[in-house]
Every structure is written in C-alpha cells, then in structure tokens.
Amino acid sequence: MTTPTDPTDEQIEQWLRASRTLEDAPDWLVERVIAQGASTLAAAAPQPTLGEALRRVLARLVSDTGAVPTLALGLRSAGPGTRQLLYAAEGRDIDVRITPASPAGGGWVISGQVLGPAFHGEVRLAGEGIDERAPLDDSAEFRFGPVPAGRWQLMLVGHGLQVELPALDIAAA
C-alpha cells in the first residue's frame, strides 16, 4: 500500500484559486428565484385599508387679511387687491395669496406655499366647473389662474395625507 504524499505548494495554490472562482447560476434558476421572491414580497406586504391609504385633515384658518381693513395692515402689507390667508394643519402652515390677474380685472391668481415639514404631492382647485391640479414644486409652492370670482375649494394631496382647506370665497372686483 502506498502512503499519500503531501501536496506541493503549487497544488495548494491551484486548489485555492479554483475555490475562489464562482460559477454563474444557470439563467433558468436565476429567473425562477426572482419570480419566487417577487411573489413572496407581494404576498408579505400588508395591504393598507381605505382609511390608512388616505387620511383626511381639515386645515384651520389662522389669518385672513380680507377680514381686516387695509389701513390696519399698514402700507407695506401684501399690496393693493391682494388677500393673504394662512392655514394650519398637521404641523404645517399653508400660505395662500389671492391677487388680481391684471389691473383691468381679468380674474384672480391663487398661489401659495406649504411651510413646515416637507410635503410632496399636488394641490387641487375645484369650483365654478373647474377641477385643476398643480404639482408642488421643490419649494412646495403652487399657482392657479387666472380664475373667475366665486367659491373655490383647495386641497393638498400628498403621500397618505389629504389636507382640505375651508371653502374660499373670492368676490368680484
């Protein structure tokens, strides 16, 4: 009977190199694992209920310059014909401004900004047969107009949250 000989350094080096190289799995196996993983993740993810999908919040009016005489605000206020409203909801302030679209009185521009924690989404303006949407820009600002005088509803829609502002009455100039 022969006794085994110790491997040489070169043989050990070859075995180590061979053990470090990995073979690719066959394509059919990779596709099968990916398909199983996707179906498992979809089954494991809890589906939100309707109440969890979109939580509705009513904003509270904090300030309205339309209810204050112009002289009380001073000369450096928002400007002639401009109305500024400030709402609060969910730790955020919503600054809304209503300005004449032109000096001749061709409607109104409704613009604003969401202040506070980041809010990504869109703003909806509905009323007078109009239903428009505008995405919030990087500064969380929005703009609609010109729109005619009348009763308008503003609503912010973001990830899982819908903030409704009280109805906005814009009188004819």
Steps between C-alpha positions, in 0.01 A plus 500: 500500500619848413495784742353829380752774439454850622384737226752741368467872546408535132212249536367682807518831312303353208234359730464835679463688170243249379302536822490879469343508157124489499290359226192685385169339576310388193262762356194283559584475870558875538163578335322246720645647821413854392142396422463327836645799686265748331191294577615447860558873552161589352326246725689614811435873456193604699236670288382829650135543577312787341526702821877450516553571132397866521449684828285815468575809708316832504728803516422777749495864388752697706502835321308671218595850385166522316328538837722790612474857365795591275610791719534271802760292318722793408640611169753217471245218509452260209395778260181645355239240418706216646346277761716274715368202694695280738380152593641242742480120474715208613787719622513687169391849400340560162546855371241588232498824304225627274609775261333666203614339174526845339426858597205496259336227710533186286454248780711393794823310556504257793851412611663377815759299683502217753729591790641263761590133466553387141178435312517342155195464282253718319238767561146477362279798427132430442200723442307690234515195270879484523706218651872568462808339650847645545804319636688662785840616381829451688414793728152355566338785305195488272313735267160505326345759279362710385171374641167685521350630825295241684520225761811280479626193685875444545633159600857374551552135417826334605624158601221359716368844594229726362476851648177684420483875541169667584310633197649815354261779396647741246283803434487673163724806483 
